[in-house]
Amino acid sequence: MVIHKEYALRRFCEVPLKHEHSKALLEKICVHPALLKKLVFVTTRDYLPNTMLISQVGTSEAGFELQLGHESEHLTLVNGGLKKEKQQIREAPIQDPLKAWDVLQDFSGILHVQLVFKEDIPDWYGEIAIPNEAIPPMALRPGWGAFIREQVDLILWAITLKEQIDEALRVRDERLFRESLHLYNEVCQSCFWQL
């Protein structure tokens, strides 16, 4: 059975929703084909830009939230060390479905929608919801994402330090060589993978 977006939204509205105006918003979206085409149902909205979350009564998630924008991380070299900077380009989350409707009128792009169910995810939602590719399956374990990010940071720092060591040898700077080598050895010991 092929599940359509409109069918999924109408099925979701059959049970009580946590935010009282969520049903009205979903009904408006159902009769607005241009907006309906922009929806992509996901299993989780983590790390995705342009998201909307709608929950049924009895869940621990927020009742409704529309979050537009994106977040990015940049690594820069500052004083010989790696510095992580997060750049958030997000509008304030909208938690009122009626205000969200006004914003969605001018929205262009893809809107990632996560429907949160009180009990197990029904088969009809499983057919249309795509796994979030921003999260590897193993990352669903608590703390896994933080561990991977930390390890990637350590590897990048080790690469930077290796370049500093090579440069110190090239220019015969003993102080920079010793400092960089000391840090490099500490980073290598902290890294899960052998460098």
C-alpha positions as CSV (number, residue, x, y, z in Angstrom):
1,M,0.0,0.0,0.0
2,V,1.4,3.4,-1.0
3,I,1.0,5.9,1.7
4,H,0.5,9.6,0.7
5,K,1.4,12.6,2.8
6,E,-2.1,13.8,3.2
7,Y,-3.3,10.4,4.3
8,A,-0.5,10.3,7.0
9,L,-1.4,13.7,8.3
10,R,-5.1,12.8,8.5
11,R,-4.4,9.5,10.3
12,F,-2.2,11.3,12.8
13,C,-5.0,13.7,13.6
14,E,-7.3,10.8,14.5
15,V,-5.9,10.8,18.1
16,P,-5.6,13.7,20.5
17,L,-2.6,15.9,19.8
18,K,-0.6,17.6,22.6
19,H,-1.1,21.1,21.2
20,E,-4.7,22.0,20.7
21,H,-4.1,23.9,17.4
22,S,-1.9,21.2,15.8
23,K,-4.9,19.5,14.1
24,A,-6.0,22.8,12.6
25,L,-2.5,23.3,11.1
26,L,-2.3,19.8,9.7
27,E,-5.8,20.2,8.1
28,K,-4.7,23.4,6.5
29,I,-1.5,21.8,5.1
30,C,-3.6,18.9,3.7
31,V,-5.6,21.2,1.5
32,H,-2.5,23.2,0.4
33,P,-0.8,21.0,-2.3
34,A,2.2,23.3,-2.7
35,L,3.1,23.1,1.0
36,L,2.2,19.4,1.2
37,K,4.8,18.7,-1.5
38,K,7.6,20.3,0.6
39,L,7.1,17.9,3.5
40,V,9.5,15.0,4.2
41,F,8.6,12.8,7.1
42,V,11.6,11.7,9.2
43,T,12.1,9.3,12.1
44,T,14.0,12.0,14.0
45,R,14.7,15.7,13.3
46,D,18.0,15.9,15.1
47,Y,20.7,17.8,13.1
48,L,18.3,18.7,10.3
49,P,17.5,22.2,9.2
50,N,13.9,23.3,8.8
51,T,12.0,21.0,11.0
52,M,8.5,20.6,12.4
53,L,7.7,18.4,15.4
54,I,4.1,17.4,16.3
55,S,3.3,15.1,19.2
56,Q,0.3,13.1,20.4
57,V,-1.0,13.5,23.9
58,G,1.0,11.4,26.4
59,T,4.4,11.8,24.9
60,S,7.4,13.4,26.5
61,E,8.3,15.6,23.5
62,A,7.1,19.2,23.0
63,G,3.6,19.4,21.7
64,F,4.6,21.5,18.6
65,E,7.7,23.1,17.4
66,L,8.6,24.7,14.0
67,Q,12.4,25.4,13.7
68,L,13.7,27.0,10.5
69,G,17.3,27.6,9.7
70,H,20.5,25.6,10.2
71,E,23.5,25.2,12.4
72,S,27.1,24.6,11.4
73,E,30.4,23.9,13.1
74,H,33.7,25.2,12.0
75,L,37.2,24.3,13.2
76,T,39.9,27.0,13.1
77,L,43.5,27.0,14.1
78,V,44.1,29.6,16.9
79,N,47.5,30.0,18.5
80,G,48.5,26.5,17.5
81,G,45.4,24.9,18.8
82,L,42.1,23.8,17.3
83,K,39.1,25.8,18.2
84,K,35.6,24.7,17.5
85,E,33.0,27.4,16.6
86,K,29.3,26.8,16.3
87,Q,27.4,29.1,14.0
88,Q,23.7,29.1,14.5
89,I,21.6,30.5,11.8
90,R,18.1,29.7,13.2
91,E,15.0,31.7,13.8
92,A,13.5,31.4,17.2
93,P,11.4,28.2,17.4
94,I,7.7,28.7,16.9
95,Q,5.6,26.8,19.3
96,D,2.2,27.9,18.2
97,P,0.8,26.1,15.2
98,L,-1.3,29.1,14.1
99,K,1.8,31.3,14.0
100,A,3.6,28.6,12.2
101,W,0.9,28.6,9.4
102,D,1.7,32.3,8.8
103,V,5.4,31.6,8.5
104,L,4.9,28.5,6.3
105,Q,3.0,30.5,3.7
106,D,6.3,32.1,2.6
107,F,8.5,29.0,3.2
108,S,10.5,27.6,0.3
109,G,12.5,24.5,0.6
110,I,12.1,21.1,2.3
111,L,10.4,20.9,5.7
112,H,11.4,17.8,7.7
113,V,8.4,16.6,9.8
114,Q,8.6,14.3,12.8
115,L,5.4,12.9,14.1
116,V,5.7,11.7,17.7
117,F,3.5,8.8,18.7
118,K,2.4,7.9,22.2
119,E,2.9,4.2,21.5
120,D,4.8,2.3,18.9
121,I,5.2,3.9,15.5
122,P,2.4,2.6,13.2
123,D,3.2,0.8,10.0
124,W,1.7,3.5,7.8
125,Y,4.1,6.0,9.3
126,G,7.0,3.6,8.9
127,E,6.3,3.4,5.2
128,I,6.7,7.1,4.6
129,A,9.2,8.2,7.3
130,I,12.8,8.1,6.1
131,P,15.7,7.5,8.5
132,N,17.7,10.6,9.3
133,E,20.9,10.2,7.4
134,A,22.6,12.8,9.6
135,I,22.6,10.2,12.4
136,P,24.3,6.8,11.7
137,P,22.3,3.9,13.2
138,M,24.8,3.3,15.9
139,A,24.6,7.0,16.9
140,L,21.2,6.4,18.4
141,R,22.9,5.1,21.5
142,P,23.2,7.8,24.1
143,G,26.6,9.5,24.0
144,W,27.7,8.0,20.7
145,G,27.5,11.2,18.8
146,A,29.5,13.2,21.3
147,F,32.2,10.4,21.3
148,I,32.5,10.5,17.5
149,R,32.7,14.3,17.4
150,E,35.4,14.3,20.1
151,Q,37.4,11.6,18.2
152,V,37.1,13.6,14.9
153,D,38.3,16.7,16.8
154,L,41.3,14.8,18.2
155,I,42.2,13.5,14.7
156,L,42.0,16.9,13.2
157,W,44.1,18.3,16.0
158,A,46.7,15.6,15.5
159,I,46.9,16.4,11.8
160,T,47.4,20.1,12.6
161,L,50.1,19.3,15.2
162,K,51.9,17.0,12.8
163,E,52.1,19.8,10.3
164,Q,53.5,22.1,13.1
165,I,56.1,19.4,13.9
166,D,57.1,19.2,10.3
167,E,57.3,23.0,10.0
168,A,59.3,23.2,13.2
169,L,61.8,20.7,11.8
170,R,62.0,22.6,8.5
171,V,62.8,25.9,10.2
172,R,64.8,24.3,13.0
173,D,62.6,25.8,15.8
174,E,63.4,23.5,18.8
175,R,60.9,25.1,21.2
176,L,57.9,24.8,18.7
177,F,59.1,21.2,17.9
178,R,59.1,20.1,21.6
179,E,55.7,21.8,22.4
180,S,54.1,20.4,19.3
181,L,55.5,16.9,19.8
182,H,54.4,16.8,23.5
183,L,50.8,17.8,22.5
184,Y,50.8,15.4,19.6
185,N,51.7,12.5,21.8
186,E,49.0,13.4,24.3
187,V,46.4,13.7,21.5
188,C,47.5,10.3,20.0
189,Q,47.1,8.7,23.5
190,S,43.6,10.1,23.8
191,C,42.5,9.0,20.3
192,F,40.6,5.8,20.0
193,W,42.2,5.1,16.6
194,Q,45.9,4.6,16.1
195,L,47.4,7.5,14.2
